[in-house]
Amino acid sequence: MYTSFIKASVILTGWMLFLGNPVRAQQQNPQLDDYISFAFTQNQGLKQQVFDLERSMFALKEAKAMYMPTVSMLGSYTKSAGGRTIDVPVGDLVNPIYTALNQLTSSSKFPQVANQSFLLNPDNFYDLKLRTSLPLINAEIRYNKLIKQQLISSQQAAVNVYKRTLVKDIKTAYYHYFQALQGIEAYRSALILINENIRVNTSLLRNGVRNGTALLRAQTEQEKTNAALINAQRNADNAKAYFNFLLNRSLKDSIHTDSSTIAAVLSVPDTTAGVTSREELKQLNVLKAVNNLDYKLQRSNLIPKLSTFIDLGSQGMDFKVNDKTRYYLWGVNLQWDLFTGGKNKFRAAQAQSNIRANAAKIDETEQAFKLQLTQSFNNYLSAKAACVSAVSGLSFAGRYYKDQLKAYRAGQLLYLELIDAQDQLTSAKLRMADAQADLQITLADLERNQATYPLTN
């Protein structure tokens, strides 16, 4: 009958040592850390964040590729008829000379030539070339690459933000599941006591020592406790399903818990840790750097753009390829925007506004994180005090029930008073489970707000 109570007393001893030791070294729960490490490799939401990081890395490679030469195959073929022409009076220029020569030589060696007309549009003409181009001076490419580098840092911080939130969610789900199991254990222990009372009252009724009122009341308590046990089992199943969902496992996979281990891993948090390690602040600082680079990018129109190219190809009629059709063409291109109607100036002004807005956002976020940290620490102190009260309450309720049971068996106590003592014991166990889970959850929240969980595990 007292097995569960003895087990709870052993756990209470560990809790007393923890709650009374203000310099206890911080420890981790290896079993829970294994679950977290598993979630880091399997959680679908985290995988999406990693894919976004990969996309940012590919974007940086794309920006770096802008420095490399571009080789393109270009070709065209033209077939035309009609349109504008160029008339060349070849006959009018040459024929008088040829006529005079024929008269002087008394021959017809110099025939008459007709005037010529040439189409402006090329007919049956092809042009095939291999163009290689290379940027020599281009500030936009440089700033674009630097911005992409900063965005990678931002996405890496976003991955860590998701990891820290995932750690907190996993720990919260884990302790909620543990809390539900403790509730089940409390109701099962209560049923053991109730069943024992039913057995005793049935024997007393059979022997005519007592009437059936106590037995009916015990049976009523049995049904009420059975209903509560079913509800507690439902809560445990839901908590298990959510925990496994976070780990991307089958929703019915078993979860290993050890109440003594859970009590042993508790630690006083590091009150000196601030919010400087929060990845969200790192993201905002990266955004600040991006805004500064964007401002420089918009001002880069003051720097001319210089590039070079070379064409190697062939062009001619009727797809002929020979020494006369092959050619090369090399050149240098210069672009310097001297007037853009103020477009770049206004873009730079927008970038400056973004810089100022980002600075205000950093200050606001840092203050908000400090507020969260203060609230988390206050919640921890409150949960710790509640746990101290629950430890004492469970110890008192256990001794009180034991004394009341002895008095009832000696015929010195009404059964209603024994039922009240039994309810107090069950309620004390449930409060202990709630306080234990709440304290662990407040520690997980505090750890999240301080960003102290080692993500390399």
C-alpha positions in Angstrom: 0.0 0.0 0.0 2.8 2.4 0.9 5.1 1.4 -2.0 4.2 4.5 -4.1 4.5 6.7 -1.1 8.0 5.4 -0.2 9.1 5.9 -3.8 7.8 9.5 -3.7 9.6 10.1 -0.5 12.9 9.0 -2.1 12.3 11.5 -4.9 11.3 14.2 -2.4 14.7 13.7 -0.7 16.5 14.6 -3.9 14.2 17.6 -4.4 14.9 18.8 -0.9 18.6 18.6 -1.6 18.2 20.5 -4.9 15.9 23.2 -3.5 18.1 23.8 -0.5 21.4 24.0 -2.4 21.9 27.4 -4.1 25.3 26.6 -5.6 24.4 23.3 -7.4 26.4 22.9 -10.6 24.4 22.9 -13.8 23.9 19.5 -15.4 22.1 18.1 -18.4 19.7 15.2 -18.8 21.6 12.8 -21.2 18.4 11.0 -22.1 16.7 14.3 -23.0 19.8 15.6 -24.8 19.7 12.5 -27.0 16.1 13.2 -27.9 17.0 16.8 -28.7 20.0 15.7 -30.9 17.6 13.3 -32.7 15.2 16.1 -33.3 18.0 18.3 -34.8 18.3 15.7 -37.5 14.7 14.8 -38.1 12.4 17.7 -37.3 10.7 18.9 -40.5 10.5 22.5 -39.6 14.3 22.6 -38.9 15.0 20.9 -42.2 13.1 23.7 -43.9 15.4 26.2 -42.2 18.4 24.3 -43.3 17.1 24.3 -46.9 16.8 28.1 -46.6 20.4 28.2 -45.5 21.5 26.1 -48.4 19.6 28.5 -50.7 21.5 31.5 -49.2 24.8 29.7 -49.8 23.9 29.0 -53.4 23.0 32.7 -53.8 26.4 33.7 -52.5 28.0 31.3 -55.1 25.9 33.0 -57.7 27.2 36.4 -56.6 30.8 35.2 -56.8 30.2 33.8 -60.3 29.5 37.3 -61.5 33.2 37.9 -61.4 33.9 35.1 -63.8 33.9 35.5 -67.6 30.7 34.7 -69.5 31.0 32.7 -72.7 28.0 32.7 -75.1 27.3 31.3 -78.5 25.5 33.8 -80.7 24.2 33.2 -84.1 21.8 34.7 -86.7 20.6 33.9 -90.3 18.9 36.4 -92.6 16.8 35.8 -95.7 15.4 38.9 -97.3 13.7 40.2 -100.4 12.6 43.8 -101.4 13.0 46.8 -99.3 15.3 49.7 -99.7 18.2 49.5 -102.1 21.4 51.4 -103.0 21.6 52.3 -106.7 25.2 52.4 -108.1 25.4 53.9 -111.7 28.3 51.7 -112.7 27.2 51.7 -116.4 26.8 55.4 -116.6 30.3 55.8 -115.3 32.1 53.1 -117.2 30.2 52.7 -120.5 31.5 56.0 -122.1 35.1 54.9 -121.4 34.5 51.5 -122.8 32.9 52.9 -125.9 35.9 55.2 -126.5 38.3 52.3 -126.0 36.3 50.1 -128.5 36.5 52.9 -131.1 40.3 53.4 -130.6 41.0 49.7 -130.8 38.3 49.1 -133.6 37.1 46.2 -131.5 34.4 45.2 -129.0 36.7 44.0 -126.2 35.0 46.3 -123.7 31.3 45.4 -123.3 28.6 47.7 -121.9 27.9 47.4 -118.2 24.5 47.8 -116.6 23.8 50.0 -113.6 23.7 48.0 -110.3 21.1 48.1 -107.4 22.0 46.5 -104.0 19.5 45.5 -101.3 20.2 47.1 -97.9 18.8 44.0 -96.1 21.3 41.1 -96.3 20.0 38.1 -98.2 21.0 34.5 -97.3 23.5 35.9 -94.7 24.7 34.2 -91.5 26.7 35.4 -88.5 27.9 32.9 -85.9 30.2 33.9 -83.1 31.5 32.9 -79.7 31.4 35.9 -77.3 33.4 36.1 -74.1 32.7 39.0 -71.8 34.3 39.9 -68.5 33.5 42.7 -66.0 36.6 44.7 -65.0 35.1 47.3 -62.7 31.6 46.9 -61.3 30.8 48.1 -57.8 27.3 46.6 -57.9 28.7 43.1 -58.2 31.0 43.6 -55.2 28.3 44.9 -52.9 25.9 42.3 -54.1 28.4 39.6 -53.0 29.0 41.2 -49.6 25.2 41.4 -49.0 24.8 37.7 -49.9 27.6 36.9 -47.4 25.7 38.8 -44.7 22.5 37.0 -45.5 24.1 33.7 -45.0 25.1 34.8 -41.5 21.5 35.9 -40.9 20.1 32.5 -42.1 22.6 30.7 -39.9 21.3 32.7 -36.9 17.7 31.9 -38.0 18.5 28.2 -37.9 19.8 28.5 -34.4 16.8 30.5 -33.4 14.6 27.6 -34.6 16.8 25.1 -32.8 16.5 27.0 -29.5 12.7 27.2 -29.8 12.7 23.5 -30.7 14.7 22.7 -27.6 12.3 24.6 -25.4 9.3 22.9 -27.1 10.8 19.5 -26.7 11.7 20.0 -23.0 8.2 21.4 -22.3 6.5 18.5 -24.1 8.8 16.0 -22.3 8.0 17.5 -18.8 4.3 17.7 -19.7 4.4 14.0 -20.5 6.2 13.3 -17.2 3.6 15.3 -15.4 0.8 13.3 -17.0 2.6 10.0 -16.0 2.9 11.3 -12.4 -0.9 12.1 -12.5 -1.6 8.5 -13.7 0.6 7.2 -10.9 -1.2 9.3 -8.3 -4.6 8.0 -9.4 -3.4 4.4 -9.5 -2.0 4.8 -6.0 -5.3 6.2 -4.9 -7.1 3.2 -6.5 -4.9 0.9 -4.5 -5.9 2.6 -1.3 -9.6 2.7 -2.3 -9.5 -1.0 -3.2 -8.0 -1.8 0.1 -10.7 0.2 1.9 -13.4 -1.6 -0.2 -11.9 -4.9 0.9 -11.8 -3.9 4.6 -15.4 -2.4 4.6 -16.7 -5.5 2.8 -15.2 -7.7 5.5 -16.6 -5.4 8.2 -20.1 -5.4 6.6 -20.0 -9.2 6.2 -19.2 -9.5 9.9 -21.9 -7.1 10.9 -19.4 -4.6 12.4 -20.4 -1.7 10.2 -23.2 -0.8 7.8 -22.9 -0.5 4.0 -22.6 3.3 4.0 -18.8 3.3 4.1 -18.7 0.6 1.4 -21.0 2.6 -0.9 -18.9 5.7 -0.4 -15.7 3.8 -1.2 -17.2 2.4 -4.3 -18.3 5.9 -5.4 -14.7 7.1 -4.8 -13.5 4.2 -6.9 -15.6 5.2 -9.9 -14.6 8.9 -9.6 -11.0 8.0 -9.5 -11.3 5.6 -12.4 -12.8 8.5 -14.5 -9.9 10.8 -13.4 -7.4 8.0 -14.3 -8.9 7.8 -17.8 -8.6 11.5 -18.3 -5.0 11.4 -17.1 -4.2 8.6 -19.5 -5.7 10.7 -22.3 -3.5 13.6 -21.3 -0.5 11.4 -21.3 -1.3 10.0 -24.8 -1.7 13.5 -26.2 1.6 14.7 -24.6 3.3 11.6 -26.0 1.9 12.3 -29.5 3.1 15.9 -29.5 6.5 15.0 -28.2 7.0 12.4 -31.0 5.6 14.9 -33.5 8.5 17.3 -32.6 10.9 14.4 -33.1 9.3 13.4 -36.4 8.6 9.9 -35.1 5.6 7.7 -35.0 3.1 9.4 -32.6 2.8 6.2 -30.5 6.6 5.6 -30.0 7.5 5.1 -26.3 9.2 7.8 -24.3 11.7 6.9 -21.6 11.5 8.9 -18.4 13.1 8.5 -15.0 11.7 10.5 -12.2 14.9 10.3 -10.1 17.0 11.4 -13.1 14.6 14.3 -13.8 14.9 15.5 -10.2 18.7 15.1 -10.2 19.3 17.2 -13.4 17.7 20.4 -12.0 20.0 23.3 -11.4 20.0 26.8 -10.3 20.2 29.0 -13.5 23.0 31.3 -14.3 21.6 34.7 -13.2 24.6 36.5 -14.7 23.8 35.5 -18.2 22.1 38.2 -20.2 20.5 38.4 -23.6 23.7 39.2 -25.7 23.8 35.6 -26.9 20.4 35.7 -28.5 20.6 34.9 -32.2 17.7 37.3 -32.9 20.0 40.2 -32.0 22.6 38.7 -34.2 20.1 38.7 -37.0 19.3 42.3 -36.5 22.9 43.3 -36.4 23.4 41.4 -39.7 20.5 43.3 -41.1 22.2 46.5 -40.0 25.3 45.5 -41.9 23.1 44.7 -45.0 21.5 48.1 -44.8 24.9 49.8 -44.7 26.0 47.8 -47.7 22.8 48.6 -49.5 23.4 52.3 -48.9 26.9 51.9 -50.5 25.4 50.0 -53.3 22.9 52.8 -54.2 25.8 55.3 -54.1 28.0 53.1 -56.3 26.6 54.8 -59.5 29.5 57.3 -58.9 31.9 54.6 -59.9 32.0 53.8 -63.7 31.4 50.3 -64.9 34.1 48.8 -67.2 34.0 45.5 -69.0 35.7 43.9 -72.0 34.6 41.4 -74.6 36.0 39.4 -77.5 34.0 37.8 -80.4 35.4 34.9 -82.4 33.1 34.0 -85.4 32.3 33.7 -89.0 29.9 35.5 -91.2 29.1 35.3 -94.9 26.7 34.2 -97.6 25.4 30.7 -98.4 26.9 29.3 -95.2 30.4 29.5 -96.6 33.3 29.3 -94.1 36.8 30.3 -95.2 39.5 32.7 -94.5 37.4 35.6 -95.7 34.4 34.8 -93.5 36.3 34.2 -90.2 36.8 37.2 -88.0 37.5 38.4 -84.4 36.3 41.5 -82.7 37.6 42.8 -79.3 36.5 45.8 -77.4 36.0 47.5 -74.1 32.6 48.9 -72.8 32.3 51.8 -70.4 29.1 52.9 -68.6 29.1 55.9 -66.3 25.7 57.1 -65.3 26.1 60.9 -65.1 22.4 61.7 -64.6 19.6 59.5 -63.5 17.0 62.0 -62.4 17.9 61.5 -58.7 16.9 57.8 -58.8 20.0 56.6 -57.0 19.9 59.5 -54.6 16.4 58.6 -53.4 17.3 54.9 -53.2 20.2 55.8 -51.0 17.9 57.9 -48.8 15.6 54.9 -48.4 18.6 52.8 -47.3 19.5 55.4 -44.7 15.9 55.3 -43.4 16.2 51.5 -43.1 19.5 51.9 -41.1 17.8 54.2 -38.6 14.7 52.0 -38.4 16.9 49.0 -37.8 18.8 50.7 -35.0 15.5 51.5 -33.3 14.4 47.9 -33.8 17.6 46.6 -32.2 17.1 48.8 -29.1 13.4 47.7 -28.8 14.2 44.0 -29.2 17.0 44.1 -26.7 14.7 45.7 -24.1 11.9 43.2 -24.9 14.4 40.3 -24.4 15.5 41.8 -21.1 11.8 42.0 -20.1 11.3 38.3 -21.1 14.4 37.3 -19.2 13.2 39.1 -16.0 9.8 37.5 -16.3 11.3 34.1 -16.9 13.5 34.4 -13.8 10.5 35.6 -11.7 8.5 32.6 -13.0 11.3 30.3 -12.0 11.4 31.8 -8.4 7.6 31.4 -8.2 7.8 27.8 -9.5 10.6 27.0 -7.1 8.6 28.3 -4.1 5.5 26.3 -5.3 7.7 23.2 -5.5 9.0 23.7 -2.0 5.4 24.0 -0.8 4.4 20.9 -2.8 7.3 18.9 -1.3 6.3 19.7 2.2 2.6 19.3 1.4 3.1 15.8 0.0 5.1 14.8 3.1 2.5 16.1 5.5 -0.4 14.6 3.5 1.3 11.2 3.5 1.9 11.2 7.3 -1.6 12.5 7.9 -3.2 9.8 5.8 -1.2 7.1 7.6 -2.3 8.4 11.0 -6.0 8.7 9.9 -5.9 5.2 8.5 -4.7 3.8 11.8 -7.4 5.7 13.6 -10.1 4.4 11.2 -9.0 0.8 11.6 -9.2 1.3 15.4 -12.7 2.5 15.1 -11.8 6.0 16.2 -12.5 7.8 12.9 -15.4 8.3 10.5 -14.9 7.0 7.0 -15.7 10.4 5.6 -12.6 11.7 7.5 -10.5 8.9 6.0 -11.8 9.8 2.5 -10.8 13.4 3.1 -7.3 12.4 4.1 -7.1 10.2 1.0 -8.2 13.0 -1.2 -5.6 15.3 0.4 -2.9 12.8 -0.4 -4.0 12.4 -4.0 -4.2 16.1 -4.4 -0.8 16.6 -2.9 0.7 14.1 -5.3 -0.9 15.9 -8.3 0.3 19.3 -7.0 3.8 17.8 -6.6 3.7 16.5 -10.3 2.4 19.9 -11.5 5.1 21.8 -9.5 7.8 19.5 -10.6 6.9 19.9 -14.3 6.3 23.7 -13.9 9.8 24.2 -12.4 11.4 22.2 -15.2 9.5 24.2 -17.8 10.4 27.6 -16.3 14.0 26.5 -16.4 13.6 25.5 -20.0 12.1 28.9 -20.7 14.9 30.7 -18.8 17.4 28.7 -20.8 15.7 29.7 -24.0 15.7 33.4 -23.1 19.4 33.3 -22.1 20.3 31.2 -25.2 22.6 29.0 -23.2 21.7 25.5 -24.4 24.8 24.1 -26.3 23.5 23.7 -29.9 26.6 21.7 -30.9 25.4 18.7 -28.9 
